C-alpha cells in the first residue's frame, strides 16, 4: 500500500466525499486528507501551504460542478501557481455533457500536473488514481 502525505478532496457532495474517503482507506495510507466544499477553499489552502513551505497535496479529487469556484476555475488558478512537484488531479463529475470531456482534453495539454477524468459514481480507487504511471513508449 502506497503512503501518501496529503490528499485533497474538493467536492460539495457529502456522499461522494464519504465514498472517496472510504475507498482511500483500502487503497492508501494517508494521515492528511483535507476536505473542501468548493475550489476557492482548496485554492486558498494550497496557496497557504505554499507560502508556509508545507507539503502540497500529492493527489486531488476535484469535482467539476461546485458553487463559488468550480473545478475548471480551480484548475485555471492552480496552473498559474509555480508548484514544482506534480500533483495528480482526478477530475470527478456526474456530468454527461461531452463538452466537459473536451474541456478536460484542453486542460490536459496546458496543465503541468497529470489530469485524469472519472465519472461519478466512483466505485473503486485504482493505483493509477494515486500515482503517476510512467509508461515507456
N, C-alpha and C positions, 0 to 999 in steps of 0.2 A: 504494500500500500504506500503510495507516494505521500510524503509530508509536504504540505503547502503552508506557507507562513501566513497568508492573508487572502481572503476571498470576499468580494463584494457581491451582494445580490441586490439589484436595483429593479424593483417591481412593486407596483401598488396593489397587487392581488395577494392577500394573505394566504390563500390556499396554495398558490404557486410557490410562494416563499417557503411555506411549511414543507411542501413536497420536495423542493430542491434541497432544503436543509436535511431532511430525512435521507435522501439519496446520497448526499455528500458524506454522511456518517458511514456509509458502507463502501464508498469509493475512495476516500482520502482521510488523512488525519490533518486537521486544521484547528488551531486554537483561537484564530481571529477571523470570525465570519461576521461581517458588517452588513446590516440590512438598511436599505434606503427606499423611500416610497416615491422618489422622483429623481430625475437626473441632476437637478440642481444641488440637492443634498449630497449626492455622491461626488459631484464635481468639486464642491467646496471641501469635502473630506480629502479628496486626492490632492488638491492644492495645499491644504493644511499639512498633510503628511509630507508633501514635497518640501514645503518651507521649513519643516522641523527635522528633515532628514530621516524620516521614518520609512519603514518598509512600504513600498507600493503594493497594491493588490497584485497577486500573480494571476488571478482569474477573476473575471467579472461576468456575471449572468445579468444581461441587460434587456429589459422589456422595451419594445419599440413604442408602444402606446401608453403614455402616462401623463398625468396633469403636470403643470408648471414647466417642466423641461422633459421632453420626450427623449427616447433613445437616440434618434438621429441628431438632435441638437446637442445632446451629451457627447456624441462622437465628434461632432464639429469642434466642440470646446476641448476635448481630450487631445485631439490631433494637434491643436495649437500649443500644447504644453511640450516642453523639452524633457521627455521621460526617456532615460537611457535604456532601461530594462523593458523587454517586451511583456505586455500584459495580454493574456489570452482572453478574448472577448467573445462570449457566446450570446448572440442576439436571439432573444426568445420572443415569439409572437403567436397570437391566436389569429392573426390576420390571414386571409386567404387571397388578398389583393396581390396580383402578380407584380405590381409596381413596387411593392415592398422588397420583393426578391431582386428586382432590377436595381433598386436603390442600394441594397446590400452589395451587389456586384460592383457598383460605382465606388462605394466606400472601401471595399477590399483593395482597390487599386491605389487609393490615396492614404490609407491608414497604415502607420508603421507597426501596428500590432496585428497578430493573427486574428482574423474576424470570421466567426462561424455562425451559421444560421440554423436555428432549431425551431420547429413548430411546437406550440402548446397543444395538448398537454404533454409534458415531458414524462416519459415512463422510466427512463434509465439515464444515468450519467455515465458516459463511457470515459475510458482513459484519455482518449484524444480530445475530450472536452476540457481536460485539466492540464494537458501538456502540449507543447508544440512538437509535432512529429516531423522529423527531418527525413524525407524520402529521397534517396538517390535516384537521379533520372537516368 
